């Protein structure tokens, strides 16, 4: 009756949540694989990776430009070694210890 139907719906809901969780984990693993591949083979000419990796490099360039622009607006500069934001007058990066360029 109604009790069995409620248990069935609850069981299906629980399984659906478990499947969704496993799919999310799988997606995360694929993302990690993609990042690892991009870091190791970022200059490959092999398709379909070459075009995708070029797009990754372009997006990283855009992000770096926007981060530098944001830092300037905040009176900061970006560490050329690690990308951390520092106060304008900082001589060495507090994150990685790199010497800050006077024009960074």
Secondary structure, 3 states (H helix, E strand, C coil): CHHHHHHHHHHHHHHHHHHHHHHHHHHHHHHHHHHHHHHHCCCCCCCCHHHHHHHHHHHHHHHHHHHHHHHHHCCEEECCCCCCEEECCCCECCCCCCECCCCC
